[in-house]
Amino acid sequence: QVELVESGGGLVQPGGSLRLSCVVSGNIFGTSVMDWYRQAPGKGRELVASITPADTTHYEAPVKGRFTISRDNAKNTLYLQMNSLKPEDTAVYYCNAYRTTDWNYWGQGTQVTVAA
């Protein structure tokens, strides 16, 4: 059974750091493009960063230079290191495993709140 479980969210002050994790079960991790998405209050879900099985990465402009996406294939785990956090980073963060346009696996999300 394929399952994605995120963890690591919480409350952090502006300028602080968090590391999100996504553990993937079901024998698909090593061949999947992995993504982090986020959804802020009142907004749609947006892509944050992506990483291919070959460790090629992509970052959307709002997080470039502050966030780092990585994967540990031996542990079937995806990470998002979040530094220099801003209040506008507040959102529910979702892990995604991409197979095809109509075949994606999603985690349940983890809440990140950046506030003093």
N, CA, C and O atoms as CSV, one atom per row, in Angstrom:
chain,resi,resn,atom,element,x,y,z
A,1,GLN,N,N,0.843,-1.176,0.000
A,1,GLN,CA,C,0.000,0.000,0.000
A,1,GLN,C,C,0.891,1.242,0.000
A,1,GLN,O,O,1.855,1.322,0.761
A,2,VAL,N,N,0.563,2.205,-0.853
A,2,VAL,CA,C,1.304,3.453,-0.933
A,2,VAL,C,C,0.732,4.433,0.080
A,2,VAL,O,O,-0.478,4.651,0.137
A,3,GLU,N,N,1.610,5.016,0.869
A,3,GLU,CA,C,1.194,5.992,1.859
A,3,GLU,C,C,2.297,7.020,2.035
A,3,GLU,O,O,3.479,6.677,2.061
A,4,LEU,N,N,1.906,8.286,2.155
A,4,LEU,CA,C,2.830,9.384,2.396
A,4,LEU,C,C,2.438,10.043,3.712
A,4,LEU,O,O,1.276,10.395,3.914
A,5,VAL,N,N,3.404,10.209,4.601
A,5,VAL,CA,C,3.139,10.785,5.911
A,5,VAL,C,C,4.119,11.921,6.164
A,5,VAL,O,O,5.325,11.699,6.276
A,6,GLU,N,N,3.590,13.144,6.254
A,6,GLU,CA,C,4.412,14.315,6.540
A,6,GLU,C,C,4.541,14.534,8.041
A,6,GLU,O,O,3.679,14.130,8.821
A,7,SER,N,N,5.631,15.177,8.424
A,7,SER,CA,C,5.829,15.580,9.806
A,7,SER,C,C,6.797,16.754,9.837
A,7,SER,O,O,7.431,17.072,8.831
A,8,GLY,N,N,6.906,17.391,10.988
A,8,GLY,CA,C,7.879,18.450,11.180
A,8,GLY,C,C,7.324,19.852,11.224
A,8,GLY,O,O,8.060,20.793,11.521
A,9,GLY,N,N,6.049,20.019,10.938
A,9,GLY,CA,C,5.455,21.342,11.000
A,9,GLY,C,C,5.313,21.832,12.428
A,9,GLY,O,O,5.482,21.075,13.383
A,10,GLY,N,N,4.998,23.112,12.554
A,10,GLY,CA,C,4.825,23.697,13.868
A,10,GLY,C,C,4.821,25.199,13.805
A,10,GLY,O,O,4.717,25.794,12.733
A,11,LEU,N,N,4.937,25.810,14.974
A,11,LEU,CA,C,4.981,27.265,15.114
A,11,LEU,C,C,6.425,27.717,15.246
A,11,LEU,O,O,7.174,27.191,16.070
A,12,VAL,N,N,6.814,28.688,14.437
A,12,VAL,CA,C,8.182,29.194,14.457
A,12,VAL,C,C,8.153,30.707,14.269
A,12,VAL,O,O,7.263,31.239,13.606
A,13,GLN,N,N,9.126,31.395,14.854
A,13,GLN,CA,C,9.215,32.839,14.712
A,13,GLN,C,C,9.790,33.231,13.357
A,13,GLN,O,O,10.540,32.458,12.761
A,14,PRO,N,N,9.452,34.420,12.860
A,14,PRO,CA,C,10.077,34.890,11.625
A,14,PRO,C,C,11.596,34.836,11.713
A,14,PRO,O,O,12.183,35.208,12.730
A,15,GLY,N,N,12.226,34.370,10.640
A,15,GLY,CA,C,13.663,34.185,10.619
A,15,GLY,C,C,14.123,32.831,11.092
A,15,GLY,O,O,15.300,32.497,10.957
A,16,GLY,N,N,13.223,32.045,11.644
A,16,GLY,CA,C,13.564,30.735,12.149
A,16,GLY,C,C,13.581,29.669,11.075
A,16,GLY,O,O,13.418,29.957,9.890
A,17,SER,N,N,13.782,28.421,11.507
A,17,SER,CA,C,13.919,27.294,10.589
A,17,SER,C,C,13.077,26.115,11.032
A,17,SER,O,O,12.813,25.930,12.220
A,18,LEU,N,N,12.660,25.322,10.059
A,18,LEU,CA,C,11.998,24.050,10.281
A,18,LEU,C,C,12.466,23.075,9.215
A,18,LEU,O,O,12.857,23.480,8.121
A,19,ARG,N,N,12.424,21.791,9.539
A,19,ARG,CA,C,12.662,20.757,8.544
A,19,ARG,C,C,11.465,19.833,8.485
A,19,ARG,O,O,11.114,19.190,9.474
A,20,LEU,N,N,10.840,19.770,7.321
A,20,LEU,CA,C,9.724,18.878,7.094
A,20,LEU,C,C,10.216,17.547,6.540
A,20,LEU,O,O,11.195,17.497,5.796
A,21,SER,N,N,9.531,16.478,6.908
A,21,SER,CA,C,9.851,15.149,6.405
A,21,SER,C,C,8.606,14.511,5.820
A,21,SER,O,O,7.488,14.801,6.246
A,22,CYS,N,N,8.804,13.643,4.844
A,22,CYS,CA,C,7.723,12.874,4.244
A,22,CYS,C,C,8.224,11.461,4.032
A,22,CYS,O,O,9.103,11.226,3.203
A,23,VAL,N,N,7.670,10.520,4.778
A,23,VAL,CA,C,8.044,9.117,4.656
A,23,VAL,C,C,7.077,8.440,3.691
A,23,VAL,O,O,5.860,8.539,3.848
A,24,VAL,N,N,7.623,7.757,2.697
A,24,VAL,CA,C,6.828,7.147,1.630
A,24,VAL,C,C,6.937,5.641,1.711
A,24,VAL,O,O,8.039,5.093,1.660
A,25,SER,N,N,5.813,4.968,1.834
A,25,SER,CA,C,5.765,3.514,1.799
A,25,SER,C,C,5.124,3.058,0.494
A,25,SER,O,O,4.389,3.818,-0.138
A,26,GLY,N,N,5.400,1.819,0.089
A,26,GLY,CA,C,4.763,1.263,-1.092
A,26,GLY,C,C,5.671,1.024,-2.282
A,26,GLY,O,O,5.181,0.713,-3.368
A,27,ASN,N,N,6.961,1.156,-2.116
A,27,ASN,CA,C,7.930,0.759,-3.139
A,27,ASN,C,C,7.899,1.625,-4.402
A,27,ASN,O,O,8.171,1.124,-5.494
A,28,ILE,N,N,7.580,2.888,-4.275
A,28,ILE,CA,C,7.552,3.803,-5.411
A,28,ILE,C,C,8.544,4.950,-5.280
A,28,ILE,O,O,8.745,5.689,-6.245
A,29,PHE,N,N,9.163,5.123,-4.133
A,29,PHE,CA,C,9.915,6.335,-3.862
A,29,PHE,C,C,11.084,6.536,-4.820
A,29,PHE,O,O,11.275,7.634,-5.342
A,30,GLY,N,N,11.852,5.506,-5.051
A,30,GLY,CA,C,13.081,5.637,-5.819
A,30,GLY,C,C,12.894,6.021,-7.279
A,30,GLY,O,O,13.834,6.493,-7.919
A,31,THR,N,N,11.697,5.824,-7.812
A,31,THR,CA,C,11.429,6.121,-9.215
A,31,THR,C,C,10.437,7.256,-9.400
A,31,THR,O,O,9.980,7.491,-10.519
A,32,SER,N,N,10.092,7.962,-8.338
A,32,SER,CA,C,9.095,9.018,-8.404
A,32,SER,C,C,9.724,10.398,-8.302
A,32,SER,O,O,10.647,10.617,-7.517
A,33,VAL,N,N,9.213,11.327,-9.105
A,33,VAL,CA,C,9.466,12.734,-8.847
A,33,VAL,C,C,8.697,13.111,-7.580
A,33,VAL,O,O,7.514,12.798,-7.446
A,34,MET,N,N,9.365,13.772,-6.673
A,34,MET,CA,C,8.752,14.163,-5.412
A,34,MET,C,C,8.626,15.679,-5.351
A,34,MET,O,O,9.511,16.410,-5.796
A,35,ASP,N,N,7.520,16.133,-4.797
A,35,ASP,CA,C,7.216,17.556,-4.735
A,35,ASP,C,C,6.750,17.949,-3.342
A,35,ASP,O,O,6.177,17.145,-2.607
A,36,TRP,N,N,7.010,19.194,-3.001
A,36,TRP,CA,C,6.355,19.846,-1.873
A,36,TRP,C,C,5.423,20.923,-2.424
A,36,TRP,O,O,5.824,21.752,-3.240
A,37,TYR,N,N,4.190,20.895,-1.967
A,37,TYR,CA,C,3.204,21.927,-2.244
A,37,TYR,C,C,2.813,22.590,-0.932
A,37,TYR,O,O,3.078,22.062,0.148
A,38,ARG,N,N,2.183,23.746,-1.038
A,38,ARG,CA,C,1.636,24.385,0.148
A,38,ARG,C,C,0.344,25.106,-0.195
A,38,ARG,O,O,0.113,25.499,-1.339
A,39,GLN,N,N,-0.484,25.268,0.812
A,39,GLN,CA,C,-1.746,25.972,0.654
A,39,GLN,C,C,-1.925,26.916,1.832
A,39,GLN,O,O,-2.111,26.479,2.967
A,40,ALA,N,N,-1.868,28.212,1.554
A,40,ALA,CA,C,-2.052,29.233,2.568
A,40,ALA,C,C,-3.535,29.496,2.768
A,40,ALA,O,O,-4.341,29.184,1.892
A,41,PRO,N,N,-3.906,30.067,3.912
A,41,PRO,CA,C,-5.318,30.371,4.150
A,41,PRO,C,C,-5.909,31.241,3.054
A,41,PRO,O,O,-5.354,32.288,2.721
A,42,GLY,N,N,-7.026,30.813,2.494
A,42,GLY,CA,C,-7.708,31.566,1.459
A,42,GLY,C,C,-7.096,31.478,0.083
A,42,GLY,O,O,-7.553,32.162,-0.832
A,43,LYS,N,N,-6.074,30.655,-0.095
A,43,LYS,CA,C,-5.407,30.539,-1.380
A,43,LYS,C,C,-5.433,29.101,-1.881
A,43,LYS,O,O,-5.733,28.172,-1.131
A,44,GLY,N,N,-5.116,28.933,-3.158
A,44,GLY,CA,C,-5.027,27.617,-3.736
A,44,GLY,C,C,-3.709,26.935,-3.421
A,44,GLY,O,O,-2.775,27.555,-2.912
A,45,ARG,N,N,-3.648,25.656,-3.731
A,45,ARG,CA,C,-2.430,24.894,-3.509
A,45,ARG,C,C,-1.391,25.264,-4.569
A,45,ARG,O,O,-1.705,25.315,-5.758
A,46,GLU,N,N,-0.160,25.521,-4.137
A,46,GLU,CA,C,0.892,25.925,-5.054
A,46,GLU,C,C,2.140,25.081,-4.856
A,46,GLU,O,O,2.441,24.631,-3.751
A,47,LEU,N,N,2.851,24.881,-5.945
A,47,LEU,CA,C,4.107,24.144,-5.901
A,47,LEU,C,C,5.163,24.956,-5.168
A,47,LEU,O,O,5.263,26.169,-5.356
A,48,VAL,N,N,5.949,24.289,-4.336
A,48,VAL,CA,C,7.059,24.906,-3.627
A,48,VAL,C,C,8.389,24.476,-4.233
A,48,VAL,O,O,9.214,25.320,-4.585
A,49,ALA,N,N,8.601,23.168,-4.357
A,49,ALA,CA,C,9.861,22.639,-4.857
A,49,ALA,C,C,9.657,21.220,-5.351
A,49,ALA,O,O,8.712,20.540,-4.950
A,50,SER,N,N,10.561,20.773,-6.236
A,50,SER,CA,C,10.512,19.426,-6.793
A,50,SER,C,C,11.906,18.829,-6.807
A,50,SER,O,O,12.903,19.550,-6.835
A,51,ILE,N,N,11.965,17.507,-6.786
A,51,ILE,CA,C,13.227,16.801,-6.916
A,51,ILE,C,C,12.996,15.508,-7.680
A,51,ILE,O,O,12.051,14.773,-7.396
A,52,THR,N,N,13.864,15.231,-8.653
A,52,THR,CA,C,13.755,14.033,-9.464
A,52,THR,C,C,14.499,12.881,-8.812
A,52,THR,O,O,15.243,13.092,-7.854
A,53,PRO,N,N,14.309,11.656,-9.319
A,53,PRO,CA,C,15.095,10.533,-8.795
A,53,PRO,C,C,16.599,10.722,-8.932
A,53,PRO,O,O,17.367,10.121,-8.180
A,54,ALA,N,N,17.032,11.550,-9.885
A,54,ALA,CA,C,18.450,11.838,-10.078
A,54,ALA,C,C,18.923,13.053,-9.290
A,54,ALA,O,O,20.049,13.512,-9.479
A,55,ASP,N,N,18.081,13.574,-8.415
A,55,ASP,CA,C,18.413,14.683,-7.520
A,55,ASP,C,C,18.476,16.039,-8.220
A,55,ASP,O,O,19.085,16.971,-7.696
A,56,THR,N,N,17.861,16.162,-9.388
A,56,THR,CA,C,17.682,17.473,-9.986
A,56,THR,C,C,16.573,18.206,-9.238
A,56,THR,O,O,15.504,17.642,-9.004
A,57,THR,N,N,16.821,19.453,-8.865
A,57,THR,CA,C,15.871,20.199,-8.045
A,57,THR,C,C,15.329,21.414,-8.770
A,57,THR,O,O,15.956,21.948,-9.685
A,58,HIS,N,N,14.151,21.838,-8.341
A,58,HIS,CA,C,13.519,23.046,-8.835
A,58,HIS,C,C,12.855,23.745,-7.665
A,58,HIS,O,O,12.244,23.103,-6.811
A,59,TYR,N,N,12.978,25.073,-7.630
A,59,TYR,CA,C,12.360,25.879,-6.594
A,59,TYR,C,C,11.554,27.000,-7.215
A,59,TYR,O,O,11.992,27.646,-8.166
A,60,GLU,N,N,10.383,27.221,-6.671
A,60,GLU,CA,C,9.605,28.376,-7.073
A,60,GLU,C,C,10.212,29.640,-6.470
A,60,GLU,O,O,10.846,29.595,-5.416
A,61,ALA,N,N,10.011,30.759,-7.148
A,61,ALA,CA,C,10.682,32.007,-6.791
A,61,ALA,C,C,10.505,32.440,-5.330
A,61,ALA,O,O,11.472,32.909,-4.731
A,62,PRO,N,N,9.317,32.304,-4.731
A,62,PRO,CA,C,9.168,32.797,-3.352
A,62,PRO,C,C,10.056,32.105,-2.321
A,62,PRO,O,O,10.298,32.661,-1.250
A,63,VAL,N,N,10.546,30.904,-2.623
A,63,VAL,CA,C,11.346,30.170,-1.643
A,63,VAL,C,C,12.786,29.974,-2.082
A,63,VAL,O,O,13.585,29.438,-1.315
A,64,LYS,N,N,13.139,30.384,-3.271
A,64,LYS,CA,C,14.480,30.171,-3.793
A,64,LYS,C,C,15.515,30.859,-2.908
A,64,LYS,O,O,15.373,32.031,-2.561
A,65,GLY,N,N,16.545,30.120,-2.554
A,65,GLY,CA,C,17.588,30.641,-1.689
A,65,GLY,C,C,17.327,30.460,-0.214
A,65,GLY,O,O,18.228,30.666,0.599
A,66,ARG,N,N,16.112,30.078,0.156
A,66,ARG,CA,C,15.761,29.878,1.555
A,66,ARG,C,C,15.435,28.428,1.890
A,66,ARG,O,O,15.730,27.963,2.991
A,67,PHE,N,N,14.824,27.710,0.943
A,67,PHE,CA,C,14.409,26.327,1.171
A,67,PHE,C,C,15.317,25.382,0.389
A,67,PHE,O,O,15.855,25.745,-0.657
A,68,THR,N,N,15.481,24.172,0.906
A,68,THR,CA,C,16.243,23.139,0.231
A,68,THR,C,C,15.454,21.838,0.257
A,68,THR,O,O,15.090,21.349,1.326
A,69,ILE,N,N,15.191,21.278,-0.920
A,69,ILE,CA,C,14.527,19.985,-1.017
A,69,ILE,C,C,15.588,18.906,-1.205
A,69,ILE,O,O,16.566,19.109,-1.925
A,70,SER,N,N,15.395,17.768,-0.561
A,70,SER,CA,C,16.337,16.664,-0.685
A,70,SER,C,C,15.603,15.354,-0.473
A,70,SER,O,O,14.464,15.334,-0.006
A,71,ARG,N,N,16.268,14.254,-0.823
A,71,ARG,CA,C,15.666,12.943,-0.638
A,71,ARG,C,C,16.724,11.959,-0.180
A,71,ARG,O,O,17.890,12.058,-0.562
A,72,ASP,N,N,16.309,11.014,0.637
A,72,ASP,CA,C,17.155,9.930,1.094
A,72,ASP,C,C,16.492,8.646,0.629
A,72,ASP,O,O,15.546,8.167,1.255
A,73,ASN,N,N,16.987,8.090,-0.465
A,73,ASN,CA,C,16.347,6.917,-1.059
A,73,ASN,C,C,16.450,5.684,-0.161
A,73,ASN,O,O,15.566,4.827,-0.183
A,74,ALA,N,N,17.512,5.592,0.618
A,74,ALA,CA,C,17.658,4.459,1.520
A,74,ALA,C,C,16.592,4.456,2.605
A,74,ALA,O,O,16.223,3.399,3.116
A,75,LYS,N,N,16.097,5.641,2.958
A,75,LYS,CA,C,15.075,5.772,3.988
A,75,LYS,C,C,13.689,6.056,3.430
A,75,LYS,O,O,12.736,6.211,4.193
A,76,ASN,N,N,13.565,6.127,2.109
A,76,ASN,CA,C,12.287,6.460,1.468
A,76,ASN,C,C,11.683,7.735,2.055
A,76,ASN,O,O,10.491,7.791,2.355
A,77,THR,N,N,12.520,8.747,2.213
A,77,THR,CA,C,12.096,9.959,2.893
A,77,THR,C,C,12.464,11.196,2.083
A,77,THR,O,O,13.576,11.314,1.568
A,78,LEU,N,N,11.519,12.104,1.984
A,78,LEU,CA,C,11.681,13.406,1.356
A,78,LEU,C,C,11.777,14.461,2.442
A,78,LEU,O,O,11.090,14.373,3.460
A,79,TYR,N,N,12.627,15.456,2.231
A,79,TYR,CA,C,12.814,16.521,3.206
A,79,TYR,C,C,12.621,17.891,2.567
A,79,TYR,O,O,12.816,18.067,1.364
A,80,LEU,N,N,12.238,18.846,3.388
A,80,LEU,CA,C,12.250,20.251,3.007
A,80,LEU,C,C,12.838,21.045,4.160
A,80,LEU,O,O,12.192,21.229,5.191
A,81,GLN,N,N,14.064,21.513,3.980
A,81,GLN,CA,C,14.696,22.379,4.957
A,81,GLN,C,C,14.260,23.810,4.680
A,81,GLN,O,O,14.473,24.325,3.582
A,82,MET,N,N,13.656,24.448,5.661
A,82,MET,CA,C,13.075,25.770,5.514
A,82,MET,C,C,13.814,26.735,6.435
A,82,MET,O,O,13.706,26.635,7.657
A,83,ASN,N,N,14.558,27.662,5.857
A,83,ASN,CA,C,15.308,28.656,6.606
A,83,ASN,C,C,14.775,30.054,6.325
A,83,ASN,O,O,14.058,30.273,5.348
A,84,SER,N,N,15.130,30.990,7.189
A,84,SER,CA,C,14.717,32.390,7.032
A,84,SER,C,C,13.224,32.506,6.788
A,84,SER,O,O,12.787,33.206,5.875
A,85,LEU,N,N,12.457,31.826,7.596
A,85,LEU,CA,C,11.016,31.761,7.387
A,85,LEU,C,C,10.350,33.117,7.571
A,85,LEU,O,O,10.736,33.912,8.427
A,86,LYS,N,N,9.343,33.355,6.747
A,86,LYS,CA,C,8.577,34.590,6.744
A,86,LYS,C,C,7.122,34.294,7.071
A,86,LYS,O,O,6.661,33.171,6.863
A,87,PRO,N,N,6.390,35.281,7.581
A,87,PRO,CA,C,4.963,35.044,7.852
A,87,PRO,C,C,4.199,34.553,6.629
A,87,PRO,O,O,3.262,33.767,6.771
A,88,GLU,N,N,4.574,34.993,5.436
A,88,GLU,CA,C,3.884,34.558,4.234
A,88,GLU,C,C,4.153,33.100,3.867
A,88,GLU,O,O,3.524,32.571,2.951
A,89,ASP,N,N,5.073,32.448,4.565
A,89,ASP,CA,C,5.287,31.017,4.389
A,89,ASP,C,C,4.259,30.184,5.147
A,89,ASP,O,O,4.208,28.965,4.982
A,90,THR,N,N,3.450,30.822,5.966
A,90,THR,CA,C,2.431,30.106,6.726
A,90,THR,C,C,1.475,29.391,5.781
A,90,THR,O,O,0.875,30.015,4.906
A,91,ALA,N,N,1.336,28.086,5.960
A,91,ALA,CA,C,0.515,27.278,5.070
A,91,ALA,C,C,0.505,25.844,5.576
A,91,ALA,O,O,1.282,25.474,6.456
A,92,VAL,N,N,-0.386,25.047,5.006
A,92,VAL,CA,C,-0.309,23.604,5.140
A,92,VAL,C,C,0.583,23.096,4.016
A,92,VAL,O,O,0.350,23.398,2.846
A,93,TYR,N,N,1.594,22.330,4.371
A,93,TYR,CA,C,2.553,21.813,3.404
A,93,TYR,C,C,2.249,20.350,3.116
A,93,TYR,O,O,2.065,19.549,4.032
A,94,TYR,N,N,2.200,20.013,1.824
A,94,TYR,CA,C,1.834,18.680,1.373
A,94,TYR,C,C,2.967,18.035,0.588
A,94,TYR,O,O,3.627,18.691,-0.218
A,95,CYS,N,N,3.184,16.775,0.823
A,95,CYS,CA,C,4.115,15.957,0.069
A,95,CYS,C,C,3.368,15.279,-1.074
A,95,CYS,O,O,2.248,14.802,-0.890
A,96,ASN,N,N,3.986,15.235,-2.255
A,96,ASN,CA,C,3.384,14.625,-3.428
A,96,ASN,C,C,4.373,13.701,-4.126
A,96,ASN,O,O,5.541,14.048,-4.302
A,97,ALA,N,N,3.903,12.537,-4.517
A,97,ALA,CA,C,4.662,11.621,-5.358
A,97,ALA,C,C,3.985,11.565,-6.710
A,97,ALA,O,O,2.840,11.128,-6.823
A,98,TYR,N,N,4.699,12.011,-7.743
A,98,TYR,CA,C,4.125,12.113,-9.083
A,98,TYR,C,C,4.379,10.847,-9.875
A,98,TYR,O,O,5.515,10.386,-9.988
A,99,ARG,N,N,3.309,10.289,-10.422
A,99,ARG,CA,C,3.409,9.157,-11.335
A,99,ARG,C,C,2.998,9.556,-12.745
A,99,ARG,O,O,3.789,9.443,-13.682
A,100,THR,N,N,1.770,10.019,-12.894
A,100,THR,CA,C,1.254,10.593,-14.128
A,100,THR,C,C,0.334,11.751,-13.755
A,100,THR,O,O,0.089,12.012,-12.577
A,101,THR,N,N,-0.178,12.447,-14.788
A,101,THR,CA,C,-1.083,13.555,-14.529
A,101,THR,C,C,-2.281,13.126,-13.684
A,101,THR,O,O,-2.747,13.882,-12.831
A,102,ASP,N,N,-2.771,11.928,-13.921
A,102,ASP,CA,C,-3.956,11.430,-13.230
A,102,ASP,C,C,-3.620,10.448,-12.109
A,102,ASP,O,O,-4.515,9.807,-11.558
A,103,TRP,N,N,-2.366,10.331,-11.778
A,103,TRP,CA,C,-1.955,9.364,-10.764
A,103,TRP,C,C,-0.905,10.011,-9.861
A,103,TRP,O,O,0.289,9.989,-10.157
A,104,ASN,N,N,-1.366,10.571,-8.785
A,104,ASN,CA,C,-0.517,11.207,-7.793
A,104,ASN,C,C,-0.880,10.690,-6.417
A,104,ASN,O,O,-2.038,10.379,-6.140
A,105,TYR,N,N,0.113,10.604,-5.567
A,105,TYR,CA,C,-0.103,10.265,-4.174
A,105,TYR,C,C,0.189,11.486,-3.319
A,105,TYR,O,O,1.186,12.177,-3.530
A,106,TRP,N,N,-0.676,11.745,-2.361
A,106,TRP,CA,C,-0.576,12.914,-1.500
A,106,TRP,C,C,-0.540,12.516,-0.042
A,106,TRP,O,O,-1.186,11.555,0.375
A,107,GLY,N,N,0.225,13.268,0.725
A,107,GLY,CA,C,0.170,13.140,2.168
A,107,GLY,C,C,-0.987,13.929,2.741
A,107,GLY,O,O,-1.730,14.588,2.013
A,108,GLN,N,N,-1.130,13.857,4.041
A,108,GLN,CA,C,-2.249,14.521,4.711
A,108,GLN,C,C,-1.968,15.988,5.011
A,108,GLN,O,O,-2.887,16.736,5.348
A,109,GLY,N,N,-0.724,16.405,4.895
A,109,GLY,CA,C,-0.338,17.778,5.147
A,109,GLY,C,C,0.153,18.004,6.565
A,109,GLY,O,O,-0.234,17.299,7.497
A,110,THR,N,N,1.009,18.998,6.707
A,110,THR,CA,C,1.494,19.410,8.020
A,110,THR,C,C,1.488,20.932,8.089
A,110,THR,O,O,1.931,21.600,7.154
A,111,GLN,N,N,0.992,21.475,9.183
A,111,GLN,CA,C,0.805,22.913,9.330
A,111,GLN,C,C,2.102,23.596,9.725
A,111,GLN,O,O,2.773,23.185,10.672
A,112,VAL,N,N,2.446,24.644,8.988
A,112,VAL,CA,C,3.571,25.513,9.318
A,112,VAL,C,C,3.027,26.907,9.585
A,112,VAL,O,O,2.374,27.498,8.724
A,113,THR,N,N,3.291,27.429,10.765
A,113,THR,CA,C,2.846,28.765,11.132
A,113,THR,C,C,4.054,29.596,11.523
A,113,THR,O,O,4.800,29.228,12.431
A,114,VAL,N,N,4.250,30.719,10.838
A,114,VAL,CA,C,5.372,31.619,11.097
A,114,VAL,C,C,4.810,32.904,11.680
A,114,VAL,O,O,4.155,33.675,10.980
A,115,ALA,N,N,5.063,33.130,12.943
A,115,ALA,CA,C,4.514,34.293,13.634
A,115,ALA,C,C,5.314,34.552,14.901
A,115,ALA,O,O,5.894,33.639,15.488
A,116,ALA,N,N,5.333,35.819,15.309
A,116,ALA,CA,C,6.010,36.182,16.540
A,116,ALA,C,C,5.194,35.785,17.764
A,116,ALA,O,O,5.622,36.019,18.894
